[in-house]
Amino acid sequence: MAQDKSLVGDNKGFALQLRSPYYTHLDWVPREQLSDAQRAEIAPWCSGTYVEPFRPGMDDKTPPSQSPTHLSARVSRYQQQEQIATLAGGVVLRQGSLQVEADEAHLYQTESRAELSGGVRLREKGALLVGERAEVQLSDGSAQIDNAEYVLHETRSRGGANYIKREANGIIRLKNGSYTQCAPDSNAWHLRGNNIMLDPAAGFGTATNVTLRVKNLPILYTPYIRFPIDDRRVSGFLMPSFGRSTDSGAYLQTPYYFNLAPHYDATLYPTWMEKRGLYLEGEGRYLVNDGQGRLGAAFLSDSEDERKLQSGYSKNRWLYNWQHSQGFASRLLGEIDFSRISDPYFFQDLSSELLPDVDKQVDQRGSLTWRGDSYRAFIKLHAYELASVVQVTPYDRLPQVGINGKLPFSPAGLQFDYAGEYTRFTRNLRHGSFTDKNGVSTLWYDTNLSGMERSNADRLYFAPSISLPLETQWGFIKPRLKYLHTDYRLTLDSLGKSQVGANFDKTPSGNLLISSLDAGLYFERQGENSKQTLEPRLFYLYVPEKDQQDIPIFDTAESSFSYASLWRDNRFSGHDRIGDANQLSLGLSAREIMADGVERQRLSLGQIRYFRDRTVQMPNINYKNRSMSTNRESPYALAWQYRMNRDWRVSSDFNWDAKAHRTHSGRVMFHYQPEDDPRKIINLGYRYRNDTLVYNSTTGNWQSGGDYLDPVTGKLIHDYYKISQHDLSVIWPLFNQWSLLGRWQHDYNRSRNLERLFGVEYDSCCWKARLVAREWLDDDQYSLSPVLNEKPDRGVFLQVVFKGLGGIAGNKVESFMNGIEGYQQREKRGF
C-alpha cells in the first residue's frame, strides 16, 4: 500500500506541505532508530514515535516574561534608529523553556515582538509547533504560526491548521485544524474542526463544528466536543455506543462525563432503545475525609409490554444504588451498599453500568467494624431484594453482631481464642401464585416450604478455644480444645404452626466440645538452582454426635470436598450444623522454590480415615444413603500447582474415590500468557463434580443426587445438578496486527453449549477494532421453570476504539471478554 504523504488538511480541503520526507521535522524517529527502552514503550507494530530532543533550558520553569532573551544566528544586523534587529541563518531565540528556530527573524525592540520565517519551529516542554512564518510576542511568549503543524510528544498527538496561536499560558488554538494520535504517515482517524483548543497543562481539548473522520470519510458530526489529550479526567462526551439486541432492538448510548471537582465527578448514560424508549442512567462519585462513595440511579418508562401479565412487573423501571466506605477513626470503618429495583426482571431486560454483575438479588447492607490489636468487633445489617423469581426468598440478617480475636497474653505458651455472634434471621415469604408471561398461574416456590422451614430466628453463637502451639524450624504440633454453644429463639408464621403444632421447641440449643491435634514436619533440601521441601502433616479431630435435625437452616451449607477439607474442624459452613467426627487426616505436601523466591511447584496429597459414620446431615438427608457419610475413607484429595516457567502454569484439584473407582470431583486449568508478550493467551479448563448436595427450591428440601423435576413441565432431568464442563479460550496474534479471539464453554451432562464466541481483532498504533459473534445461554425468567427459561441467545458485536478518544459499541464486548483469564492483564499491558 502506498504511503499517504499528505498531512491532515483543514476543512477547506487543501493539504499542508510536507516539511521532510521522513517526518523528522515533527521529531519523528523510525522504529529501527529507537533505543531498546524506547521501543519497549510502543507496540511492536508501531513504525516509530516522537522523541523530543534535548536542548538547553528545556526544563526551565521560569515564565518567558521573567526570562532573559537569548539570541544566536550566523548573520545579524541592527538598525539603531528603527530599533530593529535582523538575523539570518540558523536563528535561535530562547526565553526560559520557550525556544523558536527559523531561517530568518526580525526583532522589533519597541514592540517587544519578533517576526520569523523559513522553517519555523517553536518548542516548549513536550510540544513542537512547525510552520512557514510566525510572529512571537517577546513580553509573554505568545505566538502565531501560519500554515502550521504541531506535535505533543508525551501523548503522541499531532495535527495541522491554517494557523496556530500559542497563548501566554501555554494554550494552543487551531484555526481550521485537526487532531489525531495516529502516526504521521496515517490518517486512520482524526478530528477536524473550525476552532480547536488544546490545553496541555489541564489535559483536555475542545473543538467546534467537529467531524470525526475515518480515512477522510466523515462518520460523526457534533457542534461541540471536549476530549482528553492525556490520561487526566476532563468533562465532555465519551464515545457513543450503538448496536442491536433481541430484547431491546437498536440502541444508541451517548455518555457524558462531568469532571466537577478534584474530589467528585459524575457520568450520565442516556440510552435510546428502539423497543423500550429512553433509558436514563447516571452515577456520581465522591471523596470525603477518610471516605469515598458512589451514588447512582436509572429510570425507564418501558414501551415493551411482553411482561405485562407477569407478577411483580412494573412499566416504570428504576434502580438506585448507594455505596460508601468511611473511616471514622484509625480503627473504625463503616460501609454501606444499598440498592433497590422496580421489579425482579430489571437485570434480565436491561444492562446497568451501576451493577453489572447482579445474578439473583441485590444487596442492602451496612456495617461498622472496629479492629483492635488482638480482636475485631462488628455490627452488620444485611437484607436482600430479589432479582429473580425462581428461588426461595433468602434470610435477611437484621442485625448481625459479632466479635472474634485472641487474648493478649499467653501463660505457659497457651493461646486463648474466641468468637461470638448474635444474628436475627428474618424473611417475608411470598404467598399465593406467580403469573407467567402467558397469564398462567403457578404457586410461588416459597409455598413449598413447610413446618420449621418457615422459621425466623434469633441465634446466639459462642466459640472459645484454648490451644498450645509448639513450633520449631523442623515442625509443629498444636493440640486444641474448642467449646461451641448455639442458642436459638424460633418463631413460626401461622401456616408453619399449623403444620408442626403449637408445642414445637422454640428454644433449641447445643453444646459441643471439639478436640483436635494438628502436627507436621518440615524437611528441606537445597539444590543448585532451587530448594525442595517435603511437609507431612496429620490432623486428628473428634466431635461428639449430637442430633441437630430440630434446628432449621439459616446460613449453612455443606462445604465441597477438597484437600483443604482435611484440616477443617467442621464440614459445614455457617453455624446451624456442627458435623460429628472421629477421624484422622493424613497429608503430604512437596514444594519447589526457585532461587528468586518464586514457588515453581506445589503438590499435596491426602486422605481422611473415618472411625465412625457421619450422622449429622442437612434436613431430610439420611446419612445411610450417602457413601460420603458411611465410607471409612474419604476420596484421595490432590492439589497441584505448577509453573513450567513464567509463561505457563497449571493448577488442579482432583478427588478420587478409591472404593467406587470414580472421580468424586475435580478441576484442572492450564493457562499460557508469555510475560514478554501478554497478547498471547491460551486457557483450557475442565471441572467435574459427581456427589452433589443441593437445595431444591421446587420442593423446598435438600437432596443428595443430581436429578431435577421441573415443576412446570413435569419433566425429570437427570444429572441436572451434576457438573461436567470444559472452558477453552484463546486470544492469539495471527500476523501483523491481527488476532484471533475465541471461547467455548460446554456442559457435558446436559449436552449443551454454555457459551461459544469467535472473533477477530485488528490493533494499530491509533485504533483498534473487534468483530465478535457470540452464542450464550440466557436466563429470561418468563415462568417458574428454569428449563423453559434457559434458552440460547445469539449476537454479532462490533467494537471500535479510537485511541485517545474512546470506544464505539465497546461495553458489551468488554463485558464478556473480561471473563477470559488474562484478558485484563493483556489490556493493561497493551499499547
Buried (B, 14 or more C-beta within 10 A) or exposed (E): EEEBEBBBBBBEEEEBEBBEEBBEBBBBBEBEEBEEEBBEEBEEBBBBBBBBEEEEBBEBEEBBBEBEBEBEBEEBEEEEEEEBBBBBEEBBBBBBBBBBBBBBBBBBBEEBBBBBBEBBBBBBBBBBBBBBBBBBBBEBBBBBBBBBBBBBBBBBBBBBBBBBBBBBEBBBBBBBBBBBBBBBBBBBBBBBBBBBBBBBEBBBBBBEBBBBBBEBEEEBEBEEBBBBBBEEEBBBBBBBBBBEBEBBEEBBBBBBBBBEEEEBBBBBBBBBBBBBBEBBBBBBBBEEEBBBBBBBBBBBEBEBEBBEBBBBBBBEBBBBBBBBBBBEEEEBBBBBBBBEBBBBBBBBBBBBBBBEEBEEBBBBBBBBBBBEEEBBBBBBBBBBBBBBBBBBBBBBBBBBBBBBBBBEEEEEEEBBBBBBBBBBBEBEBBEEBBBBBEEEEBBBBBBBBBBBBBBBBBBBBBBBBBBBBEEEEEBBBBBBEBBBBBBBBBEBBEBBBEBBEEEBEEEBEBEBEBBBBBBBBBEEEEEEEBBBBEBBBBBBBBBEBEEBBEBBBBBBBBBBBBBBBBBBBBBBBBBBBBBBBBBBBBBBBBBBBBEEEEBBBBBBBBBBEBEEBBBBBBBBBEBEEBBBBBBEEBBBBBBBBBBEEEBBBBBBBBBBBEEEEEBBBBBBBBBBBEEEEBBBBBBBBBBBBBBBBBBBBBBBBBBBBBBBEBBBEEEEBEBBBBBBBBBBBBBBBEEEBEBEBBBBBBBBBBEEEBBBBBBBBBBBBBBBBBBBBBBBBBEBBBBBBBBBBBEEBEBEBBBBBBBBBBBBBBBBBBEBBEEBBBBEEBEEEEE
